[in-house]
Structure formats: C-alpha cells, structure tokens
C-alpha cells in the first residue's frame, strides 16, 4: 500500500482531515483563490461537504487531494492532488482520465511551493501508481498556472480544449495539458 504522506525539501503533503475545514474556509475559499476555480466563494456547507468527500475519496483511493503543509513551521499552505476528469463538457477522450490540480493560499503564491507540491504528486502518480499520463487544466486567463505547467514539462493539447459552462466566459475555453511518464525526465 502506498504511503499516504508525501515529503519534499520544504513541504509535507498529508491526507485531508476534518481539522482542515476552518483553514480552508479562511484561506482557500477567498475571492483571490477562487478566481480561477469558478469564481464564486462557496457556502461553508458546500466546503464542508467537499472536504468530507475528499476525505472519503482519499481513504478509498478514488482520488487524492493532499493538504500541503510547510515542513518547518507546521503551517497549512494549500492543497494538491490527483482527480478524475468528470465534467460532461470535456471531450470523451479526456473524461475519466487522471488530472492534477493545486490550490495555494494567496500569501504563499510565487514562492515555488505549488511546483514543489505538484512534483511530489506527479512522482506519486508515475512512480507509485504507474500512470502513463497525467492531465492538467486551466484557462488562458490563469497565466501563473499555465506557466507552471510549462515548467513542469506539460505539453499543450489544443485538440482537447473545451468550453466549460461551470466557469465564466473570461475563464473559457478550458485549456488542457498532458505529461507522460516518459516526458518527465528533464522536469522531475
């Protein structure tokens, strides 16, 4: 059975826990962070239900969204994980495939933490789960995530892009990127 905890030089990625809820409500469910995640702040009940779903899914192996902590001061800074593409708006070839996603609290942006967490999750995806490919999605409006995907070695897949009705027009179309296990050598 794979380890539930991932570690990097500066970070520890732990399974989600109900104790994460107050922090998520205060630091992730904010206008700045939610800007590229559908735009709207969610109700505390929706956030709690989503977290409960993440906890259950992590335990079952359905999907894994780790809580990202700073190693030195035991402070939560974000979330990063692997999911299945479920939206019906996505092309059939993409639905059901594994994607990576990351979300950091605004005060931790632009310090390399998201890339560091994503590299740990990608290593888990390719080395532990033995996945042949991982996808990532964003929009042209989210320049920081797009640049991060490029740094991580993801390849732009214009043929898989689509309009997602759950996102505002400014965040459409959804751009799709992929990273194959064989492509990560120079970016790991």
Secondary structure by P-SEA (a helix, b strand, c coil): ccccccccccbbbbcccccaaaaaaccccccccccccccccccaaaaaaaaaaaaaaaaaccbbbbbbbcccccccccccccccccccccccccccbbbbbbbbcccccccaaaaaaaaaaaaaacccccccbbbbbbcccaaaaaaaaaaaccccccccbbbbcccccccccbbbbbbccccccccc
